[in-house]
Amino acid sequence: MHDDLDLKAGRGLSEWAVGAVGTGAIIATSIAHDGAGGALVTGGFSGEASFGSTSFQSGDDTFDVFVMHVTASGAIDWAVRAGGASSDISYGIAHDGAGGALVTGSFNGKATFGSTSFEASGDYDVFGMLSSDLFVMHVTASGVIDWAVQAGGTDDDEGSGIACDGAGGALVTGYFSGTASFGNTSLASSSLLSSGHDPFVIHVSASGAIDWAVQAGGTRDARGTAIAYDGAGGALVSGLFSGKASFGSTSFESRGQYDVFVMHVTALGAIDWAVRAGGTSFDQSDGIAHDGAGGALVTGSFRAVASFGSTSLSCSSTENAFVMHVNVSSQTMSQGVFSGAQWFGSTLLESDNGYDTFVMHVTAMGAIDWAIQGEGDTSSDNTAYSIAHDGARGALVTGAFRGKVPFGPAVHTSDNGAYVMHVTASGVIDWVVQASTPATIAGGTTVIAGRGIANDGAGGALVTGYFEAGTFGSTSLDSRGNLDVFVMHVTASGAIDWAVQAGGTSSDEGTGIACDGAGGAFVTGAFSGKALFGSASLVSRGYQDVFVMHVTASGVIDWAVQAGGRTDEQGTGIAYDG
């Protein structure tokens, strides 16, 4: 990735803001909509922490789990905690369809979840640390933990991702090692490594019972990292694996240290297809989303040379991002970055020197049928950070580039610029637009990077990221500090029609964005110091705090809220609650 795209300082304004404060660390790990314009947030905290009018205390050196609700007007109206004397943390949260939350994570030793207490079955490892079990719990719309369930064995087990099953229950993925119990099902890891894991997928009913569990994996290490509901009772799951691994009746062998996998699990708990991507180094998936048509949008990172179906991409730096789409009914697209020579299915792509962007398509049967790249000359790099479905089986992609880069028929030049491109369902780049930087400013080159993208509901794109100075269509912006947040709108024909900034005197970054259902955007990220979000001024409580802000369809920031404590927090993903 680009060394010169490091986060710097900035400022922002907002109409309202709310935060969580404490004496220790407060880490927000996941966010979900509440079905009414607000947000459900989870993570972990240490020491004393206050969430609105609710205060909790954990051990100074240990973490407890928190879940909080932020209303559509930006107020924390309830919060709940879970955990015990050892460190416990949640990694995933999902809306239950009725204003409540489904949450997963891991715990050590004895821990309490509402009126339910568990003791992890893990042993002490060779370092004298307790191994963890995973938990799944339900929090009602009024902030009460009404059920919780544990799973795991004597080795380390973790719940990494969770999705609602459409009926108030949960679909959960993560990883386990050794022998682990999931309800009445006992699974044994096939890994031959002492540090190896297998991925699992479980279904937890709306009453808190694990009714099925399925595993994948092989002789080395494999982990499930993200999960999404498929709209029909099943799950779309992504993660990473090394060595030989089996996913139902499909077997793969990684080309390098780790490859990416995407698999589908039916409503009955059977893995009916799987696809892999990757190359000669370390590749992984960190996020997955349902595309609204039965398929999956997948993101992550790769190094060196990687294959996405028939397309090979080469990473132009240490590590590049990808996004791909898998369509269960017909096709899937994914995007990221690569350097060197990489295989994507039967397609070999090769970068000239540094990193190139790739987009690949995966069919409903898990075959990569095409892949394309954004090429460059020997002095160029281009990185894809985020992808969104365009509503017509194509893809909207954003990232950053430098040097001369051909995106389809057009050549774009920038020292450090952001781009948005559209790829049709047949794998053709039909338009690209860039946010330009001045060649230099005092102290060196400026930077702009697109970090998050969402479909605006009309074939265009809502994009966020960070910038130092630049031109966004007809709008020129200068950061108030080192870096500011930007949000811009790109029409379905590839024109930037508005852009707005937020930030202050330090470093600020937009990382996650979602359409609000009316052409506007919900945006999250991090800010440091004093920052302006529209007309509201926020001040971080530590090095940096999380922000969530709303931008209208005309490009006006009408509200913002913060969360965080005395250390370092960042929002990375956001979803519209409907």
C-alpha positions in Angstrom: 0.0 0.0 0.0 1.1 3.6 -0.5 3.5 4.8 2.2 2.7 8.4 1.2 -1.0 7.9 1.8 -0.6 7.8 5.6 -3.3 9.4 7.7 -2.7 12.9 8.8 -4.7 15.5 10.9 -8.0 17.3 10.1 -11.1 18.9 11.4 -15.0 18.7 11.1 -18.4 20.1 12.0 -21.7 18.5 13.0 -25.2 19.3 14.1 -25.0 17.0 17.1 -22.5 14.5 18.5 -22.4 11.9 21.3 -19.5 10.0 22.7 -18.5 7.2 25.1 -15.7 8.2 27.5 -13.6 6.4 30.1 -10.4 6.0 32.0 -9.1 3.1 29.8 -9.5 2.0 26.3 -12.9 1.9 24.4 -12.8 -0.1 21.2 -15.7 -0.1 18.8 -15.4 -3.2 16.5 -18.7 -3.4 14.7 -21.9 -1.4 13.9 -25.3 -2.3 12.5 -28.5 -0.4 11.8 -31.4 -0.5 14.3 -34.2 -0.5 11.8 -35.3 3.1 12.7 -32.4 5.3 11.6 -30.1 4.7 14.6 -27.1 2.4 15.2 -26.2 -0.6 17.3 -22.5 -0.6 18.2 -20.4 -3.2 20.0 -16.8 -3.7 21.1 -14.8 -3.8 24.3 -13.7 -1.4 27.1 -11.3 -1.4 30.0 -11.4 0.6 33.3 -14.3 2.9 33.9 -16.4 3.8 30.8 -19.5 5.9 30.4 -22.0 5.4 27.5 -24.5 8.2 27.7 -25.9 8.1 31.2 -24.8 4.5 31.8 -21.4 3.8 33.4 -19.5 0.5 33.7 -16.3 -0.7 35.4 -14.0 -3.5 34.2 -10.5 -4.5 35.3 -7.8 -1.9 34.5 -5.9 -4.5 32.4 -8.9 -6.5 31.1 -11.7 -5.9 28.6 -15.4 -6.3 29.0 -18.0 -6.4 26.1 -20.3 -3.4 25.5 -23.3 -3.0 23.3 -24.8 0.5 23.0 -27.7 2.0 21.0 -27.5 5.4 19.4 -30.9 6.9 18.3 -31.5 8.5 15.0 -31.1 11.9 16.7 -27.6 11.0 18.0 -28.3 10.1 21.6 -27.0 7.0 23.4 -30.2 5.9 25.1 -29.0 2.6 26.5 -25.9 0.5 26.9 -25.3 -3.0 28.3 -22.1 -4.9 29.3 -21.0 -8.5 29.5 -17.9 -10.3 30.6 -15.9 -11.4 33.6 -12.6 -11.1 35.4 -10.6 -12.0 32.3 -10.5 -10.2 28.9 -13.7 -10.5 26.8 -14.5 -8.7 23.5 -17.1 -8.8 20.8 -16.2 -8.7 17.1 -19.6 -8.7 15.3 -23.1 -7.3 15.6 -26.2 -7.5 13.5 -29.8 -6.1 13.7 -32.3 -8.7 14.8 -35.1 -7.3 12.7 -37.0 -5.9 15.8 -34.7 -3.2 17.1 -32.4 -5.4 19.1 -28.9 -6.8 18.4 -27.3 -10.2 17.8 -23.6 -10.1 19.0 -20.7 -12.5 18.8 -17.1 -12.5 20.1 -14.9 -14.4 22.6 -14.5 -14.7 26.3 -12.0 -16.2 28.8 -12.5 -17.8 32.2 -15.8 -17.0 33.9 -18.1 -14.5 32.2 -21.7 -13.3 32.7 -24.1 -12.4 29.9 -27.2 -10.9 31.4 -28.6 -13.6 33.8 -26.5 -16.3 32.1 -23.0 -17.2 33.3 -20.4 -19.3 31.4 -17.0 -20.7 32.1 -14.7 -21.1 29.1 -13.6 -24.7 28.6 -10.2 -23.6 27.3 -6.9 -24.8 28.8 -3.8 -22.7 29.5 -1.6 -22.5 26.4 2.2 -22.8 26.3 2.5 -19.1 27.2 0.3 -19.4 30.3 -2.7 -17.7 28.7 -6.2 -19.0 28.9 -7.7 -20.2 25.6 -11.0 -18.6 24.7 -14.5 -19.8 23.9 -16.9 -18.0 21.6 -20.3 -16.5 22.6 -23.4 -15.5 20.8 -25.9 -13.3 22.7 -29.1 -11.4 22.0 -29.9 -7.9 23.3 -33.5 -6.6 23.1 -34.5 -3.3 21.7 -34.6 -1.9 25.3 -31.1 -3.0 26.1 -31.6 -6.3 28.0 -29.5 -9.4 27.4 -32.3 -12.1 27.3 -30.2 -15.1 26.1 -26.7 -16.1 25.4 -25.0 -19.3 24.2 -21.4 -20.5 24.3 -19.4 -22.8 22.1 -15.9 -24.1 21.9 -13.4 -26.5 23.3 -10.1 -26.7 25.1 -8.2 -24.6 22.5 -8.8 -21.1 21.2 -12.2 -20.5 19.6 -13.6 -17.2 18.3 -16.8 -15.7 16.8 -15.7 -13.2 14.1 -18.8 -12.4 12.1 -22.6 -12.5 12.6 -25.7 -11.9 10.5 -29.4 -12.1 11.2 -31.1 -15.1 9.6 -34.3 -13.1 8.7 -36.3 -14.6 11.5 -34.6 -13.2 14.6 -31.9 -15.9 14.8 -28.2 -15.7 14.0 -25.7 -17.0 11.4 -22.2 -16.9 12.9 -18.7 -17.6 11.6 -15.3 -17.7 13.1 -12.7 -20.3 13.8 -11.8 -23.1 16.2 -9.0 -25.5 16.9 -8.8 -29.0 18.5 -12.2 -30.4 19.4 -15.1 -28.0 20.0 -18.8 -28.4 20.8 -21.5 -26.3 19.0 -24.7 -27.2 20.7 -25.2 -30.9 20.2 -22.6 -31.0 17.4 -19.0 -31.8 18.1 -16.4 -30.8 15.5 -12.8 -31.8 15.3 -10.3 -29.5 13.6 -8.4 -31.2 10.7 -5.3 -28.9 11.2 -2.1 -30.6 11.9 -0.5 -27.4 13.3 -0.5 -26.5 17.0 -1.5 -23.0 16.0 -3.9 -24.1 13.2 -7.7 -23.5 13.0 -10.7 -24.5 11.0 -13.5 -22.1 10.0 -17.1 -22.8 11.2 -20.6 -21.6 10.5 -23.4 -22.1 13.0 -27.1 -21.3 13.1 -28.5 -20.0 16.4 -32.3 -19.9 16.6 -34.2 -16.8 17.9 -34.5 -18.5 21.3 -30.7 -19.0 21.6 -30.3 -22.7 20.6 -27.5 -23.8 18.2 -29.4 -26.1 15.8 -26.6 -26.9 13.3 -22.9 -26.4 12.7 -20.6 -27.0 9.7 -16.9 -26.7 9.3 -14.4 -26.3 6.5 -10.6 -26.3 6.5 -7.6 -28.5 6.1 -4.2 -29.6 7.4 -2.8 -26.1 8.1 -4.8 -23.0 9.0 -8.2 -21.6 7.9 -10.5 -19.0 9.4 -13.9 -17.5 8.8 -13.8 -13.7 9.1 -17.1 -12.4 7.7 -20.6 -13.5 7.1 -23.8 -12.2 5.4 -27.4 -13.5 5.2 -28.2 -14.7 1.7 -31.9 -13.7 1.8 -33.0 -17.4 1.8 -32.0 -18.7 5.2 -28.4 -19.4 4.3 -25.1 -17.6 4.6 -22.4 -16.2 2.4 -19.0 -16.6 4.2 -15.5 -15.4 3.5 -12.1 -15.8 5.1 -8.6 -17.1 4.5 -6.9 -20.5 4.3 -3.4 -22.0 3.8 -2.3 -25.3 2.4 -4.9 -27.9 1.4 -8.5 -27.2 2.5 -12.0 -28.5 1.8 -15.2 -26.5 1.6 -18.0 -29.1 1.4 -17.2 -31.2 -1.7 -14.8 -28.5 -3.1 -11.1 -28.7 -2.3 -8.4 -26.1 -2.9 -4.7 -25.7 -2.2 -3.4 -22.2 -1.5 -0.9 -20.9 -4.1 1.0 -19.0 -1.4 0.9 -18.5 2.4 -2.8 -17.7 2.5 -5.6 -17.5 -0.1 -9.1 -16.0 0.1 -12.2 -18.3 0.1 -15.8 -17.5 -0.4 -18.4 -20.2 0.3 -22.2 -20.5 0.5 -23.9 -22.4 3.3 -27.6 -23.4 2.8 -30.4 -22.9 5.3 -29.9 -26.6 6.3 -26.2 -26.1 7.1 -24.6 -27.6 3.9 -21.7 -26.0 2.0 -22.9 -26.2 -1.6 -20.2 -24.2 -3.4 -17.0 -22.4 -2.8 -14.5 -20.2 -4.7 -11.0 -19.1 -4.0 -8.7 -16.3 -5.0 -5.1 -15.5 -4.3 -1.6 -15.8 -5.4 2.0 -16.5 -4.3 1.9 -14.6 -1.0 -0.6 -13.6 1.7 -4.2 -12.9 0.7 -7.2 -12.5 3.0 -10.8 -11.4 3.1 -12.1 -9.1 5.8 -15.6 -8.2 4.8 -18.6 -9.6 2.9 -22.1 -8.2 2.0 -25.2 -9.6 0.3 -25.6 -7.8 -3.1 -29.5 -7.9 -2.9 -29.7 -10.5 -5.6 -28.3 -13.6 -3.8 -24.7 -12.9 -4.5 -21.8 -11.5 -2.4 -19.6 -8.4 -2.4 -16.2 -9.3 -0.9 -13.3 -7.2 0.2 -9.9 -7.8 1.6 -6.2 -7.5 0.8 -3.5 -9.4 -1.2 0.3 -9.3 -1.8 2.6 -10.1 -4.7 0.7 -11.8 -7.5 -2.9 -13.1 -7.1 -5.5 -14.7 -9.3 -9.2 -13.8 -9.3 -10.9 -16.3 -11.6 -9.2 -16.1 -14.9 -7.6 -12.7 -14.1 -4.2 -12.4 -12.6 -3.3 -9.2 -10.6 0.0 -8.0 -9.3 0.5 -6.1 -6.1 2.4 -2.8 -6.7 3.6 -2.4 -3.1 3.7 -4.3 0.1 -0.1 -5.0 0.2 -3.1 -4.0 -2.0 -6.8 -4.1 -1.5 -9.3 -6.1 -3.5 -13.1 -6.1 -3.9 -14.9 -8.8 -5.8 -18.5 -9.7 -6.5 -19.9 -13.3 -6.5 -23.4 -13.7 -7.8 -25.3 -16.8 -6.9 -27.8 -16.4 -9.7 -25.4 -15.5 -12.4 -22.2 -13.7 -11.6 -20.0 -12.0 -9.0 -17.5 -9.2 -9.0 -14.5 -8.5 -6.7 -11.9 -5.8 -6.6 -8.5 -5.3 -5.1 -4.9 -4.7 -5.9 -2.0 -6.9 -7.0 1.6 -6.8 -8.2 3.8 -9.0 -10.4 2.1 -11.7 -12.4 -1.1 -13.3 -10.9 -3.6 -15.8 -12.0 -7.3 -15.0 -11.8 -8.9 -18.3 -12.8 -7.6 -18.9 -16.3 -6.6 -15.2 -16.8 -3.0 -14.1 -16.1 -2.6 -10.4 -15.2 0.8 -8.8 -14.8 1.6 -5.3 -13.5 4.4 -3.3 -15.0 6.2 -2.7 -11.7 4.1 -1.6 -8.7 0.6 -2.3 -7.7 -2.4 -2.5 -10.1 -6.1 -2.6 -9.4 -8.1 -5.6 -10.4 -11.8 -6.4 -10.7 -12.9 -10.0 -11.2 -16.2 -11.7 -11.7 -17.2 -15.0 -10.1 -20.1 -17.0 -11.6 -22.9 -18.6 -9.5 -21.0 -21.8 -9.6 -17.9 -20.3 -8.2 -15.9 -19.9 -11.3 -13.9 -16.7 -12.1 -14.9 -16.1 -15.7 -13.2 -12.7 -16.2 -10.8 -10.3 -14.6 -9.5 -6.9 -15.6 -6.9 -4.5 -14.3 -6.1 -0.9 -14.1 -2.6 -0.8 -15.5 0.2 1.7 -15.1 3.7 2.5 -16.1 6.8 1.4 -14.2 6.5 4.4 -11.8 2.8 4.1 -11.1 0.7 2.4 -8.3 -3.0 2.0 -8.1 -4.9 0.6 -5.2 -8.6 -0.4 -4.9 -10.0 0.1 -1.4 -13.7 -0.5 -1.7 -16.4 -1.8 -4.1 -20.2 -1.5 -4.3 -22.8 -3.1 -6.6 -24.2 -0.7 -9.2 -27.7 -2.2 -9.2 -27.3 -3.7 -12.6 -24.7 -6.5 -12.0 -21.8 -4.1 -12.5 -19.4 -2.6 -9.9 -18.5 0.8 -8.6 -14.9 0.9 -7.3 -12.8 3.5 -5.5 -9.2 3.8 -4.4 -6.0 5.8 -4.9 -3.3 6.0 -7.7 -0.2 7.8 -8.7 1.6 8.1 -12.0 0.1 7.4 -15.4 -2.7 4.8 -15.1 -4.9 3.6 -18.0 -8.4 2.8 -16.6 -10.1 1.3 -19.6 -9.7 3.6 -22.6 -8.7 6.7 -20.6 -5.3 7.5 -19.2 -5.3 9.4 -15.9 -2.3 11.1 -14.3 -1.8 12.1 -10.7 0.9 12.4 -8.0 -1.5 11.0 -5.4 -5.1 11.0 -6.5 -8.4 9.3 -5.8 -10.5 7.6 -8.5 -13.9 6.2 -8.9 -14.6 3.7 -11.8 -17.5 1.8 -13.1 -17.2 -1.7 -14.4 -20.0 -3.2 -16.4 -21.5 -6.7 -15.9 -19.4 -7.9 -18.8 -16.1 -6.7 -17.3 -15.6 -3.4 -19.2 -14.4 -0.2 -17.6 -16.8 2.3 -19.2 -15.9 5.4 -17.1 -13.5 6.7 -14.6 -13.4 10.0 -12.7 -10.6 11.3 -10.5 -10.2 13.8 -7.7 -7.1 15.6 -8.5 -4.3 16.9 -6.3 -2.1 19.9 -6.9 1.3 18.7 -8.1 3.0 19.9 -5.0 2.4 22.1 -2.0 4.9 23.4 0.6 6.5 20.3 2.1 5.9 17.9 -0.8 3.1 16.2 -2.7 -0.5 16.2 -1.6 -2.6 13.1 -1.1 -6.2 12.0 -1.8 -7.6 8.5 -1.3 -11.1 7.0 -1.8 -11.6 4.6 1.1 -15.3 3.7 1.0 -18.0 3.6 -1.7 -21.8 3.0 -1.8 -24.4 2.8 -4.5 -26.6 6.0 -4.4 -29.7 4.0 -5.4 -29.7 5.4 -9.0 -26.5 3.9 -10.4 -24.1 6.5 -9.1 -21.7 6.5 -6.2 -21.3 8.0 -2.8 -17.6 8.1 -1.8 -15.6 8.9 1.3 -11.9 9.0 2.1 -9.3 11.6 3.1 -7.4 14.4 1.4 -4.8 17.1 2.0 -5.8 19.4 -0.9 -7.6 18.7 -4.1 -10.3 19.3 -6.7 -13.5 17.3 -6.7 -15.2 18.1 -10.0 -15.8 21.9 -9.9 -15.2 22.0 -6.1 -11.7 22.8 -4.7 -11.0 21.9 -1.1 -8.1 22.5 1.3 -7.8 20.5 4.5 -7.8 22.5 7.7 -5.0 20.4 9.2 -3.0 17.5 7.9 -5.9 15.5 6.4 -9.6 16.1 6.3 -12.6 13.8 5.5 -14.3 14.2 2.1 -17.6 12.9 0.9 -18.5 13.3 -2.8 -21.2 12.2 -5.2 -20.5 10.7 -8.6 -23.4 10.5 -11.0 -24.3 7.3 -13.0 -22.5 8.9 -16.0 -19.3 9.5 -14.1 -19.4 13.2 -13.1 -18.6 14.6 -9.6 -21.5 16.9 -9.0 -20.8 17.8 -5.3 -18.2 17.3 -2.6 -18.1 18.3 1.1 -15.4 18.2 3.7 -15.2 17.6 7.5 -12.2 17.8 9.7 -10.0 20.0 11.8 -6.4 20.9 12.8 -5.2 17.3 13.1 -5.8 14.0 11.0 -9.2 12.8 10.0 -10.4 10.0 7.7 -13.6 8.7 6.3 -13.5 4.9 5.9 -17.1 3.6 5.7 -20.1 4.8 3.8 -23.7 3.7 3.2 -26.6 5.2 1.3 -29.4 6.5 3.5 -32.2 5.3 1.1 -32.8 8.8 -0.1 -29.6 9.6 -2.1 -27.7 10.8 1.0 -25.0 9.1 3.0 -24.1 7.8 6.4 -20.4 8.0 6.9 -18.0 6.8 9.7 -14.3 7.0 10.3 -12.0 8.7 12.8 -11.0 12.3 13.8 -8.4 13.8 16.1 -8.4 17.0 18.1 -10.9 19.7 17.1 -13.0 19.0 14.1 -15.9 20.5 12.2 -18.8 18.4 10.8 -21.1 20.8 9.1 -22.1 23.3 11.8 -21.1 21.1 14.8 -17.7 21.2 16.4 -16.4 18.0 18.0 -13.3 17.5 20.2 -11.7 14.0 20.5 -11.3 12.7 24.1 -8.1 10.9 23.2 -5.8 10.6 20.2 -8.8 9.9 17.9 -12.5 9.2 18.3 -15.1 7.5 16.1 -17.5 9.7 14.2 -20.8 9.0 12.4 -22.3 11.8 10.3 -25.1 12.2 7.8 -24.8 14.0 4.5 -27.9 14.9 2.6 -28.5 14.1 -1.1 -27.5 17.7 -1.9 -24.1 17.4 0.0 -25.0 19.1 3.3 -23.7 17.6 6.6 -26.8 18.0 8.9 -25.7 16.0 11.9 -22.7 14.1 13.4 -22.0 12.1 16.6 -18.9 10.8 18.2 -17.8 7.9 20.4 -14.5 7.1 22.1 -12.4 7.4 25.1 -8.9 8.5 26.1 -7.0 6.4 23.6 -7.5 5.5 19.9 -10.8 4.5 18.3 -11.9 4.3 14.7 -15.1 3.5 12.8 -14.5 1.2 9.9 -17.8 0.0 8.6 -21.4 1.3 8.4 -24.8 0.1 7.1 -28.2 1.6 6.5 -30.8 0.3 9.0 -33.7 0.6 6.6 
